[in-house]
């Protein structure tokens, strides 16, 4: 895994910047943001986090991360767990191409519930 250290704290990539960039792109489709530039970098542009078999890493969801192409004849496997507050609501327009999109079975504005979004054991649900 390669990451761009501290990118989750960089104000150019925060939620306020994302909203400003989205508005600028609506007004000027040719506008390129810092986020666009980073997203087009090759994965190797980040800092490598070497993991041995059986190890795991945790990172903030807003930290830019990617893996270079698997050039071996062995399958690369990953297990991904995304923790979020129990009051998170679905807003497809914020990330229409997010890989979890097809797993969403609830309408916009509703909490993430269902088989694909289990509650962590012992955590009370407030919704």
N, CA, C and O atoms as CSV, one atom per row, in Angstrom:
chain,resi,resn,atom,element,x,y,z
A,1,UNK,N,N,0.851,-1.173,0.000
A,1,UNK,CA,C,0.000,0.000,0.000
A,1,UNK,C,C,0.893,1.231,0.000
A,1,UNK,O,O,1.914,1.273,0.686
A,2,UNK,N,N,0.500,2.218,-0.767
A,2,UNK,CA,C,1.204,3.492,-0.783
A,2,UNK,C,C,0.232,4.566,-0.309
A,2,UNK,O,O,-0.942,4.561,-0.680
A,3,UNK,N,N,0.725,5.478,0.506
A,3,UNK,CA,C,-0.103,6.556,1.025
A,3,UNK,C,C,0.601,7.887,0.815
A,3,UNK,O,O,1.820,7.944,0.656
A,4,UNK,N,N,-0.179,8.944,0.819
A,4,UNK,CA,C,0.390,10.285,0.835
A,4,UNK,C,C,0.230,10.760,2.277
A,4,UNK,O,O,-0.861,11.155,2.690
A,5,UNK,N,N,1.323,10.719,3.039
A,5,UNK,CA,C,1.232,11.038,4.465
A,5,UNK,C,C,0.560,12.380,4.738
A,5,UNK,O,O,0.811,13.377,4.061
A,6,UNK,N,N,-0.285,12.369,5.734
A,6,UNK,CA,C,-0.998,13.551,6.222
A,6,UNK,C,C,-1.942,14.175,5.207
A,6,UNK,O,O,-2.438,15.275,5.451
A,7,UNK,N,N,-2.211,13.528,4.086
A,7,UNK,CA,C,-3.123,14.120,3.100
A,7,UNK,C,C,-4.521,14.298,3.682
A,7,UNK,O,O,-5.270,15.161,3.224
A,8,UNK,N,N,-4.884,13.506,4.675
A,8,UNK,CA,C,-6.204,13.641,5.296
A,8,UNK,C,C,-6.327,14.925,6.123
A,8,UNK,O,O,-7.437,15.320,6.481
A,9,UNK,N,N,-5.201,15.581,6.432
A,9,UNK,CA,C,-5.247,16.841,7.174
A,9,UNK,C,C,-4.959,18.041,6.283
A,9,UNK,O,O,-5.018,19.180,6.747
A,10,UNK,N,N,-4.652,17.808,5.024
A,10,UNK,CA,C,-4.337,18.875,4.077
A,10,UNK,C,C,-5.630,19.596,3.691
A,10,UNK,O,O,-6.547,18.979,3.149
A,11,UNK,N,N,-5.706,20.890,3.966
A,11,UNK,CA,C,-6.921,21.666,3.719
A,11,UNK,C,C,-7.331,21.696,2.239
A,11,UNK,O,O,-8.489,21.975,1.927
A,12,UNK,N,N,-6.397,21.411,1.332
A,12,UNK,CA,C,-6.752,21.373,-0.091
A,12,UNK,C,C,-7.663,20.192,-0.405
A,12,UNK,O,O,-8.308,20.171,-1.454
A,13,UNK,N,N,-7.723,19.199,0.501
A,13,UNK,CA,C,-8.490,17.985,0.230
A,13,UNK,C,C,-9.634,17.767,1.215
A,13,UNK,O,O,-10.305,16.736,1.151
A,14,UNK,N,N,-9.870,18.697,2.112
A,14,UNK,CA,C,-10.939,18.564,3.097
A,14,UNK,C,C,-12.313,18.704,2.456
A,14,UNK,O,O,-12.434,18.960,1.258
A,15,UNK,N,N,-13.342,18.532,3.274
A,15,UNK,CA,C,-14.710,18.586,2.762
A,15,UNK,C,C,-15.078,19.972,2.244
A,15,UNK,O,O,-15.803,20.085,1.255
A,16,UNK,N,N,-14.591,21.030,2.895
A,16,UNK,CA,C,-14.890,22.386,2.417
A,16,UNK,C,C,-14.249,22.620,1.051
A,16,UNK,O,O,-14.868,23.208,0.165
A,17,UNK,N,N,-13.007,22.159,0.881
A,17,UNK,CA,C,-12.327,22.302,-0.411
A,17,UNK,C,C,-13.028,21.475,-1.475
A,17,UNK,O,O,-13.147,21.907,-2.622
A,18,UNK,N,N,-13.492,20.290,-1.104
A,18,UNK,CA,C,-14.205,19.437,-2.055
A,18,UNK,C,C,-15.448,20.154,-2.564
A,18,UNK,O,O,-15.731,20.127,-3.762
A,19,UNK,N,N,-16.199,20.799,-1.659
A,19,UNK,CA,C,-17.405,21.528,-2.056
A,19,UNK,C,C,-17.048,22.711,-2.955
A,19,UNK,O,O,-17.708,22.932,-3.970
A,20,UNK,N,N,-16.011,23.476,-2.598
A,20,UNK,CA,C,-15.591,24.608,-3.440
A,20,UNK,C,C,-15.169,24.125,-4.822
A,20,UNK,O,O,-15.534,24.728,-5.831
A,21,UNK,N,N,-14.398,23.037,-4.872
A,21,UNK,CA,C,-13.947,22.502,-6.156
A,21,UNK,C,C,-15.139,22.062,-7.001
A,21,UNK,O,O,-15.174,22.293,-8.210
A,22,UNK,N,N,-16.090,21.441,-6.372
A,22,UNK,CA,C,-17.283,20.976,-7.096
A,22,UNK,C,C,-18.046,22.153,-7.700
A,22,UNK,O,O,-18.506,22.081,-8.840
A,23,UNK,N,N,-18.179,23.231,-6.939
A,23,UNK,CA,C,-18.866,24.420,-7.439
A,23,UNK,C,C,-18.083,25.070,-8.586
A,23,UNK,O,O,-18.673,25.507,-9.574
A,24,UNK,N,N,-16.757,25.132,-8.450
A,24,UNK,CA,C,-15.933,25.717,-9.522
A,24,UNK,C,C,-16.010,24.885,-10.787
A,24,UNK,O,O,-16.051,25.433,-11.888
A,25,UNK,N,N,-16.029,23.555,-10.641
A,25,UNK,CA,C,-16.131,22.682,-11.818
A,25,UNK,C,C,-17.481,22.837,-12.509
A,25,UNK,O,O,-17.569,22.728,-13.732
A,26,UNK,N,N,-18.529,23.089,-11.733
A,26,UNK,CA,C,-19.848,23.312,-12.328
A,26,UNK,C,C,-19.837,24.584,-13.167
A,26,UNK,O,O,-20.456,24.639,-14.230
A,27,UNK,N,N,-19.134,25.607,-12.687
A,27,UNK,CA,C,-19.042,26.879,-13.414
A,27,UNK,C,C,-18.025,26.826,-14.538
A,27,UNK,O,O,-18.190,27.495,-15.558
A,28,UNK,N,N,-16.975,26.037,-14.363
A,28,UNK,CA,C,-15.895,25.943,-15.345
A,28,UNK,C,C,-15.450,24.485,-15.461
A,28,UNK,O,O,-14.597,24.042,-14.691
A,29,UNK,N,N,-16.018,23.727,-16.420
A,29,UNK,CA,C,-15.685,22.309,-16.551
A,29,UNK,C,C,-14.203,22.032,-16.774
A,29,UNK,O,O,-13.760,20.901,-16.575
A,30,UNK,N,N,-13.430,23.027,-17.180
A,30,UNK,CA,C,-12.004,22.844,-17.402
A,30,UNK,C,C,-11.166,23.036,-16.138
A,30,UNK,O,O,-9.952,22.836,-16.159
A,31,UNK,N,N,-11.807,23.418,-15.051
A,31,UNK,CA,C,-11.088,23.662,-13.795
A,31,UNK,C,C,-10.477,22.371,-13.274
A,31,UNK,O,O,-11.125,21.325,-13.251
A,32,UNK,N,N,-9.213,22.461,-12.855
A,32,UNK,CA,C,-8.515,21.314,-12.260
A,32,UNK,C,C,-8.145,21.665,-10.831
A,32,UNK,O,O,-7.536,22.702,-10.568
A,33,UNK,N,N,-8.512,20.806,-9.936
A,33,UNK,CA,C,-8.207,21.030,-8.525
A,33,UNK,C,C,-6.945,20.264,-8.133
A,33,UNK,O,O,-6.449,19.425,-8.886
A,34,UNK,N,N,-6.442,20.569,-6.945
A,34,UNK,CA,C,-5.310,19.820,-6.404
A,34,UNK,C,C,-5.690,18.356,-6.235
A,34,UNK,O,O,-4.857,17.471,-6.434
A,35,UNK,N,N,-6.935,18.094,-5.872
A,35,UNK,CA,C,-7.417,16.713,-5.729
A,35,UNK,C,C,-7.329,15.969,-7.060
A,35,UNK,O,O,-6.927,14.806,-7.091
A,36,UNK,N,N,-7.701,16.627,-8.156
A,36,UNK,CA,C,-7.600,15.998,-9.480
A,36,UNK,C,C,-6.158,15.604,-9.776
A,36,UNK,O,O,-5.887,14.511,-10.275
A,37,UNK,N,N,-5.239,16.514,-9.460
A,37,UNK,CA,C,-3.826,16.242,-9.723
A,37,UNK,C,C,-3.332,15.041,-8.926
A,37,UNK,O,O,-2.633,14.184,-9.466
A,38,UNK,N,N,-3.689,14.973,-7.648
A,38,UNK,CA,C,-3.243,13.860,-6.810
A,38,UNK,C,C,-3.870,12.548,-7.273
A,38,UNK,O,O,-3.197,11.517,-7.306
A,39,UNK,N,N,-5.141,12.579,-7.626
A,39,UNK,CA,C,-5.818,11.350,-8.034
A,39,UNK,C,C,-5.253,10.762,-9.321
A,39,UNK,O,O,-5.445,9.578,-9.599
A,40,UNK,N,N,-4.560,11.575,-10.103
A,40,UNK,CA,C,-3.971,11.073,-11.341
A,40,UNK,C,C,-2.532,10.596,-11.172
A,40,UNK,O,O,-1.928,10.091,-12.118
A,41,UNK,N,N,-1.987,10.754,-9.979
A,41,UNK,CA,C,-0.627,10.270,-9.733
A,41,UNK,C,C,-0.591,8.744,-9.752
A,41,UNK,O,O,-1.570,8.086,-9.398
A,42,UNK,N,N,0.530,8.198,-10.162
A,42,UNK,CA,C,0.742,6.761,-10.053
A,42,UNK,C,C,0.833,6.414,-8.575
A,42,UNK,O,O,1.327,7.213,-7.779
A,43,UNK,N,N,0.362,5.234,-8.202
A,43,UNK,CA,C,0.378,4.812,-6.796
A,43,UNK,C,C,1.762,4.918,-6.188
A,43,UNK,O,O,1.895,5.215,-5.001
A,44,UNK,N,N,2.791,4.679,-6.981
A,44,UNK,CA,C,4.151,4.698,-6.450
A,44,UNK,C,C,4.604,6.100,-6.052
A,44,UNK,O,O,5.670,6.250,-5.456
A,45,UNK,N,N,3.816,7.133,-6.369
A,45,UNK,CA,C,4.172,8.492,-5.961
A,45,UNK,C,C,4.028,8.667,-4.451
A,45,UNK,O,O,4.621,9.573,-3.866
A,46,UNK,N,N,3.245,7.805,-3.830
A,46,UNK,CA,C,3.071,7.874,-2.385
A,46,UNK,C,C,4.213,7.186,-1.653
A,46,UNK,O,O,5.150,6.677,-2.269
A,47,UNK,N,N,4.120,7.180,-0.351
A,47,UNK,CA,C,5.101,6.515,0.500
A,47,UNK,C,C,4.659,5.070,0.703
A,47,UNK,O,O,3.522,4.809,1.098
A,48,UNK,N,N,5.559,4.143,0.431
A,48,UNK,CA,C,5.221,2.720,0.573
A,48,UNK,C,C,5.086,2.343,2.049
A,48,UNK,O,O,5.914,2.717,2.879
A,49,UNK,N,N,4.034,1.601,2.351
A,49,UNK,CA,C,3.845,1.018,3.673
A,49,UNK,C,C,3.930,-0.488,3.449
A,49,UNK,O,O,2.983,-1.116,2.974
A,50,UNK,N,N,5.076,-1.050,3.799
A,50,UNK,CA,C,5.283,-2.471,3.525
A,50,UNK,C,C,4.596,-3.315,4.588
A,50,UNK,O,O,4.770,-3.097,5.787
A,51,UNK,N,N,3.815,-4.278,4.126
A,51,UNK,CA,C,3.093,-5.183,5.007
A,51,UNK,C,C,3.481,-6.612,4.676
A,51,UNK,O,O,3.558,-6.990,3.507
A,52,UNK,N,N,3.719,-7.383,5.685
A,52,UNK,CA,C,3.974,-8.813,5.486
A,52,UNK,C,C,2.648,-9.549,5.503
A,52,UNK,O,O,1.640,-9.013,5.962
A,53,UNK,N,N,2.648,-10.758,5.013
A,53,UNK,CA,C,1.440,-11.580,5.005
A,53,UNK,C,C,0.845,-11.619,6.407
A,53,UNK,O,O,1.553,-11.864,7.383
A,54,UNK,N,N,-0.447,-11.377,6.500
A,54,UNK,CA,C,-1.144,-11.415,7.775
A,54,UNK,C,C,-1.170,-10.103,8.528
A,54,UNK,O,O,-1.895,-9.980,9.516
A,55,UNK,N,N,-0.396,-9.112,8.090
A,55,UNK,CA,C,-0.395,-7.813,8.751
A,55,UNK,C,C,-1.511,-6.943,8.189
A,55,UNK,O,O,-2.079,-7.237,7.137
A,56,UNK,N,N,-1.813,-5.863,8.911
A,56,UNK,CA,C,-2.837,-4.938,8.428
A,56,UNK,C,C,-2.394,-3.511,8.722
A,56,UNK,O,O,-1.461,-3.272,9.489
A,57,UNK,N,N,-3.074,-2.594,8.106
A,57,UNK,CA,C,-2.821,-1.188,8.371
A,57,UNK,C,C,-4.154,-0.488,8.561
A,57,UNK,O,O,-5.185,-0.932,8.056
A,58,UNK,N,N,-4.115,0.603,9.292
A,58,UNK,CA,C,-5.282,1.441,9.492
A,58,UNK,C,C,-4.921,2.828,8.987
A,58,UNK,O,O,-3.819,3.319,9.233
A,59,UNK,N,N,-5.839,3.450,8.289
A,59,UNK,CA,C,-5.601,4.826,7.864
A,59,UNK,C,C,-6.925,5.550,7.783
A,59,UNK,O,O,-7.979,4.931,7.636
A,60,UNK,N,N,-6.862,6.865,7.881
A,60,UNK,CA,C,-8.048,7.708,7.790
A,60,UNK,C,C,-8.626,7.584,6.385
A,60,UNK,O,O,-7.882,7.484,5.410
A,61,UNK,N,N,-9.946,7.591,6.283
A,61,UNK,CA,C,-10.575,7.409,4.968
A,61,UNK,C,C,-10.251,8.525,3.988
A,61,UNK,O,O,-10.344,8.319,2.778
A,62,UNK,N,N,-9.875,9.700,4.475
A,62,UNK,CA,C,-9.531,10.805,3.578
A,62,UNK,C,C,-8.047,10.840,3.227
A,62,UNK,O,O,-7.607,11.730,2.499
A,63,UNK,N,N,-7.274,9.888,3.734
A,63,UNK,CA,C,-5.863,9.815,3.388
A,63,UNK,C,C,-5.753,9.179,2.006
A,63,UNK,O,O,-6.263,8.081,1.782
A,64,UNK,N,N,-5.090,9.868,1.081
A,64,UNK,CA,C,-4.928,9.293,-0.257
A,64,UNK,C,C,-4.106,8.017,-0.145
A,64,UNK,O,O,-3.054,7.991,0.494
A,65,UNK,N,N,-4.602,6.967,-0.774
A,65,UNK,CA,C,-3.932,5.669,-0.722
A,65,UNK,C,C,-4.213,4.898,-2.005
A,65,UNK,O,O,-5.255,5.081,-2.634
A,66,UNK,N,N,-3.282,4.042,-2.383
A,66,UNK,CA,C,-3.435,3.229,-3.593
A,66,UNK,C,C,-2.410,2.108,-3.552
A,66,UNK,O,O,-1.439,2.155,-2.797
A,67,UNK,N,N,-2.642,1.122,-4.365
A,67,UNK,CA,C,-1.663,0.050,-4.492
A,67,UNK,C,C,-1.203,-0.015,-5.942
A,67,UNK,O,O,-2.016,0.079,-6.861
A,68,UNK,N,N,0.104,-0.176,-6.146
A,68,UNK,CA,C,0.590,-0.345,-7.511
A,68,UNK,C,C,0.053,-1.648,-8.111
A,68,UNK,O,O,-0.451,-2.512,-7.394
A,69,UNK,N,N,0.165,-1.772,-9.387
A,69,UNK,CA,C,-0.287,-2.963,-10.100
A,69,UNK,C,C,0.369,-4.223,-9.532
A,69,UNK,O,O,1.558,-4.226,-9.212
A,70,UNK,N,N,-0.411,-5.274,-9.413
A,70,UNK,CA,C,0.115,-6.568,-8.970
A,70,UNK,C,C,0.791,-7.222,-10.168
A,70,UNK,O,O,0.118,-7.597,-11.129
A,71,UNK,N,N,2.098,-7.362,-10.124
A,71,UNK,CA,C,2.842,-7.929,-11.251
A,71,UNK,C,C,3.266,-9.374,-11.011
A,71,UNK,O,O,4.136,-9.903,-11.702
A,72,UNK,N,N,2.643,-9.996,-10.029
A,72,UNK,CA,C,2.956,-11.392,-9.746
A,72,UNK,C,C,1.870,-12.278,-10.350
A,72,UNK,O,O,0.855,-11.784,-10.840
A,73,UNK,N,N,2.093,-13.584,-10.309
A,73,UNK,CA,C,1.060,-14.506,-10.782
A,73,UNK,C,C,0.160,-14.960,-9.631
A,73,UNK,O,O,-0.681,-15.844,-9.802
A,74,UNK,N,N,0.346,-14.342,-8.448
A,74,UNK,CA,C,-0.463,-14.682,-7.279
A,74,UNK,C,C,-1.525,-13.618,-7.049
A,74,UNK,O,O,-1.283,-12.428,-7.248
A,75,UNK,N,N,-2.689,-14.056,-6.633
A,75,UNK,CA,C,-3.774,-13.137,-6.361
A,75,UNK,C,C,-3.468,-12.295,-5.123
A,75,UNK,O,O,-2.969,-12.806,-4.121
A,76,UNK,N,N,-3.771,-11.018,-5.205
A,76,UNK,CA,C,-3.627,-10.129,-4.047
A,76,UNK,C,C,-5.005,-10.016,-3.408
A,76,UNK,O,O,-5.992,-9.748,-4.093
A,77,UNK,N,N,-5.069,-10.215,-2.118
A,77,UNK,CA,C,-6.346,-10.153,-1.422
A,77,UNK,C,C,-6.319,-9.025,-0.401
A,77,UNK,O,O,-5.275,-8.678,0.150
A,78,UNK,N,N,-7.484,-8.474,-0.172
A,78,UNK,CA,C,-7.613,-7.419,0.829
A,78,UNK,C,C,-8.931,-7.599,1.563
A,78,UNK,O,O,-9.919,-8.056,0.988
A,79,UNK,N,N,-8.935,-7.244,2.806
A,79,UNK,CA,C,-10.146,-7.222,3.619
A,79,UNK,C,C,-10.270,-5.801,4.122
A,79,UNK,O,O,-9.390,-5.305,4.826
A,80,UNK,N,N,-11.347,-5.152,3.768
A,80,UNK,CA,C,-11.504,-3.736,4.078
A,80,UNK,C,C,-12.656,-3.552,5.059
A,80,UNK,O,O,-13.760,-4.049,4.838
A,81,UNK,N,N,-12.387,-2.843,6.127
A,81,UNK,CA,C,-13.416,-2.499,7.109
A,81,UNK,C,C,-13.450,-0.985,7.201
A,81,UNK,O,O,-12.418,-0.344,7.401
A,82,UNK,N,N,-14.619,-0.424,7.057
A,82,UNK,CA,C,-14.781,1.022,7.140
A,82,UNK,C,C,-15.667,1.311,8.352
A,82,UNK,O,O,-16.841,0.941,8.377
A,83,UNK,N,N,-15.094,1.969,9.345
A,83,UNK,CA,C,-15.855,2.355,10.527
A,83,UNK,C,C,-16.398,3.758,10.327
A,83,UNK,O,O,-15.698,4.637,9.824
A,84,UNK,N,N,-17.637,3.964,10.716
A,84,UNK,CA,C,-18.236,5.293,10.631
A,84,UNK,C,C,-19.261,5.445,11.739
A,84,UNK,O,O,-19.744,4.461,12.298
A,85,UNK,N,N,-19.582,6.675,12.044
A,85,UNK,CA,C,-20.571,6.949,13.082
A,85,UNK,C,C,-21.918,6.364,12.674
A,85,UNK,O,O,-22.223,6.250,11.487
A,86,UNK,N,N,-22.715,5.997,13.666
A,86,UNK,CA,C,-23.992,5.350,13.348
A,86,UNK,C,C,-25.045,6.309,12.814
A,86,UNK,O,O,-26.128,5.872,12.423
A,87,UNK,N,N,-24.752,7.617,12.787
A,87,UNK,CA,C,-25.725,8.559,12.237
A,87,UNK,C,C,-25.380,9.005,10.813
A,87,UNK,O,O,-25.984,9.946,10.300
A,88,UNK,N,N,-24.410,8.336,10.170
A,88,UNK,CA,C,-24.039,8.652,8.793
A,88,UNK,C,C,-25.227,8.369,7.880
A,88,UNK,O,O,-25.896,7.345,8.015
A,89,UNK,N,N,-25.479,9.280,6.959
A,89,UNK,CA,C,-26.590,9.143,6.020
A,89,UNK,C,C,-26.048,8.986,4.601
A,89,UNK,O,O,-24.949,9.446,4.292
A,90,UNK,N,N,-26.820,8.341,3.752
A,90,UNK,CA,C,-26.451,8.127,2.352
A,90,UNK,C,C,-26.609,9.431,1.582
A,90,UNK,O,O,-27.639,10.097,1.687
A,91,UNK,N,N,-25.588,9.795,0.807
A,91,UNK,CA,C,-25.634,10.949,-0.088
A,91,UNK,C,C,-24.875,10.567,-1.353
A,91,UNK,O,O,-23.690,10.873,-1.485
A,92,UNK,N,N,-25.544,9.909,-2.270
A,92,UNK,CA,C,-24.892,9.397,-3.484
A,92,UNK,C,C,-24.243,10.485,-4.326
A,92,UNK,O,O,-23.221,10.235,-4.964
A,93,UNK,N,N,-24.810,11.680,-4.342
A,93,UNK,CA,C,-24.258,12.745,-5.183
A,93,UNK,C,C,-22.875,13.196,-4.722
A,93,UNK,O,O,-22.152,13.830,-5.491
A,94,UNK,N,N,-22.491,12.882,-3.482
A,94,UNK,CA,C,-21.166,13.272,-2.987
A,94,UNK,C,C,-20.067,12.390,-3.553
A,94,UNK,O,O,-18.912,12.810,-3.628
A,95,UNK,N,N,-20.408,11.182,-3.949
A,95,UNK,CA,C,-19.405,10.280,-4.515
A,95,UNK,C,C,-20.105,9.258,-5.400
A,95,UNK,O,O,-20.205,8.086,-5.037
A,96,UNK,N,N,-20.588,9.692,-6.555
A,96,UNK,CA,C,-21.400,8.806,-7.403
A,96,UNK,C,C,-20.678,7.573,-7.929
A,96,UNK,O,O,-21.330,6.610,-8.332
A,97,UNK,N,N,-19.357,7.578,-7.934
A,97,UNK,CA,C,-18.628,6.418,-8.446
A,97,UNK,C,C,-17.942,5.618,-7.345
A,97,UNK,O,O,-17.080,4.787,-7.630
A,98,UNK,N,N,-18.321,5.862,-6.080
A,98,UNK,CA,C,-17.683,5.147,-4.971
A,98,UNK,C,C,-17.938,3.647,-5.109
A,98,UNK,O,O,-19.053,3.239,-5.435
A,99,UNK,N,N,-16.912,2.821,-4.863
A,99,UNK,CA,C,-17.068,1.369,-5.028
A,99,UNK,C,C,-18.148,0.747,-4.145
A,99,UNK,O,O,-18.639,-0.337,-4.459
A,100,UNK,N,N,-18.526,1.399,-3.058
A,100,UNK,CA,C,-19.585,0.849,-2.212
A,100,UNK,C,C,-20.985,1.175,-2.732
A,100,UNK,O,O,-21.973,0.631,-2.240
A,101,UNK,N,N,-21.069,2.057,-3.721
A,101,UNK,CA,C,-22.370,2.459,-4.267
A,101,UNK,C,C,-23.309,1.306,-4.578
A,101,UNK,O,O,-24.469,1.340,-4.167
A,102,UNK,N,N,-22.841,0.278,-5.297
A,102,UNK,CA,C,-23.740,-0.833,-5.627
A,102,UNK,C,C,-24.247,-1.605,-4.402
A,102,UNK,O,O,-25.240,-2.326,-4.497
A,103,UNK,N,N,-23.582,-1.462,-3.269
A,103,UNK,CA,C,-24.004,-2.173,-2.054
A,103,UNK,C,C,-25.078,-1.420,-1.277
A,103,UNK,O,O,-25.668,-1.966,-0.345
A,104,UNK,N,N,-25.331,-0.173,-1.655
A,104,UNK,CA,C,-26.310,0.631,-0.927
A,104,UNK,C,C,-27.727,0.227,-1.319
A,104,UNK,O,O,-28.106,0.276,-2.489
A,105,UNK,N,N,-28.492,-0.170,-0.320
A,105,UNK,CA,C,-29.873,-0.572,-0.579
A,105,UNK,C,C,-30.854,0.373,0.099
A,105,UNK,O,O,-32.044,0.072,0.188
A,106,UNK,N,N,-30.366,1.506,0.576
A,106,UNK,CA,C,-31.231,2.483,1.232
A,106,UNK,C,C,-31.216,3.783,0.430
A,106,UNK,O,O,-30.221,4.102,-0.220
A,107,UNK,N,N,-32.312,4.528,0.476
A,107,UNK,CA,C,-32.370,5.784,-0.279
A,107,UNK,C,C,-31.560,6.900,0.371
A,107,UNK,O,O,-31.195,6.826,1.544
A,108,UNK,N,N,-31.289,7.930,-0.419
A,108,UNK,CA,C,-30.565,9.093,0.092
A,108,UNK,C,C,-31.249,9.633,1.340
A,108,UNK,O,O,-32.474,9.625,1.461
A,109,UNK,N,N,-30.421,10.101,2.257
A,109,UNK,CA,C,-30.925,10.687,3.490
A,109,UNK,C,C,-31.172,9.681,4.596
A,109,UNK,O,O,-31.450,10.064,5.732
A,110,UNK,N,N,-31.074,8.397,4.277
A,110,UNK,CA,C,-31.343,7.354,5.267
A,110,UNK,C,C,-30.030,6.819,5.838
A,110,UNK,O,O,-28.988,6.902,5.187
A,111,UNK,N,N,-30.082,6.267,7.061
A,111,UNK,CA,C,-28.860,5.698,7.638
A,111,UNK,C,C,-28.399,4.461,6.886
A,111,UNK,O,O,-29.202,3.764,6.267
A,112,UNK,N,N,-27.106,4.195,6.945
A,112,UNK,CA,C,-26.549,2.997,6.323
A,112,UNK,C,C,-26.918,1.792,7.177
A,112,UNK,O,O,-26.314,1.557,8.224
A,113,UNK,N,N,-27.891,1.045,6.738
A,113,UNK,CA,C,-28.360,-0.135,7.441
A,113,UNK,C,C,-28.360,-1.313,6.483
A,113,UNK,O,O,-28.271,-1.127,5.269
A,114,UNK,N,N,-28.456,-2.491,7.003
A,114,UNK,CA,C,-28.576,-3.676,6.157
A,114,UNK,C,C,-27.405,-4.611,6.308
A,114,UNK,O,O,-26.470,-4.341,7.061
A,115,UNK,N,N,-27.459,-5.719,5.583
A,115,UNK,CA,C,-26.448,-6.771,5.685
A,115,UNK,C,C,-25.044,-6.295,5.338
A,115,UNK,O,O,-24.070,-6.802,5.894
A,116,UNK,N,N,-24.924,-5.337,4.436
A,116,UNK,CA,C,-23.603,-4.859,4.030
A,116,UNK,C,C,-23.012,-3.845,4.994
A,116,UNK,O,O,-21.859,-3.443,4.835
A,117,UNK,N,N,-23.785,-3.423,5.996
A,117,UNK,CA,C,-23.332,-2.420,6.950
A,117,UNK,C,C,-23.658,-2.875,8.368
A,117,UNK,O,O,-24.540,-2.308,9.014
A,118,UNK,N,N,-22.956,-3.890,8.854
A,118,UNK,CA,C,-23.264,-4.421,10.185
A,118,UNK,C,C,-22.822,-3.479,11.292
A,118,UNK,O,O,-21.898,-2.682,11.131
A,119,UNK,N,N,-23.495,-3.593,12.399
A,119,UNK,CA,C,-23.147,-2.835,13.591
A,119,UNK,C,C,-22.018,-3.557,14.321
A,119,UNK,O,O,-22.079,-4.771,14.517
A,120,UNK,N,N,-21.001,-2.823,14.718
A,120,UNK,CA,C,-19.901,-3.427,15.470
A,120,UNK,C,C,-20.451,-3.926,16.800
A,120,UNK,O,O,-21.212,-3.219,17.460
A,121,UNK,N,N,-20.077,-5.121,17.192
A,121,UNK,CA,C,-20.576,-5.726,18.420
A,121,UNK,C,C,-20.362,-4.804,19.616
A,121,UNK,O,O,-19.272,-4.269,19.818
A,122,UNK,N,N,-21.415,-4.628,20.400
A,122,UNK,CA,C,-21.311,-3.822,21.605
A,122,UNK,C,C,-21.576,-2.346,21.392
A,122,UNK,O,O,-21.714,-1.603,22.364
A,123,UNK,N,N,-21.652,-1.901,20.145
A,123,UNK,CA,C,-21.896,-0.484,19.877
A,123,UNK,C,C,-23.394,-0.229,19.797
A,123,UNK,O,O,-24.080,-0.871,19.002
A,124,UNK,N,N,-23.915,0.682,20.594
A,124,UNK,CA,C,-25.359,0.951,20.538
A,124,UNK,C,C,-25.716,1.744,19.288
A,124,UNK,O,O,-24.980,2.655,18.909
A,125,UNK,N,N,-26.803,1.425,18.655
A,125,UNK,CA,C,-27.291,2.185,17.490
A,125,UNK,C,C,-28.253,3.237,17.998
A,125,UNK,O,O,-29.176,2.933,18.753
A,126,UNK,N,N,-28.035,4.480,17.582
A,126,UNK,CA,C,-28.886,5.564,18.046
A,126,UNK,C,C,-29.991,5.880,17.052
A,126,UNK,O,O,-30.953,6.566,17.398
A,127,UNK,N,N,-29.871,5.392,15.830
A,127,UNK,CA,C,-30.879,5.714,14.803
A,127,UNK,C,C,-32.032,4.743,14.855
A,127,UNK,O,O,-32.972,4.857,14.069
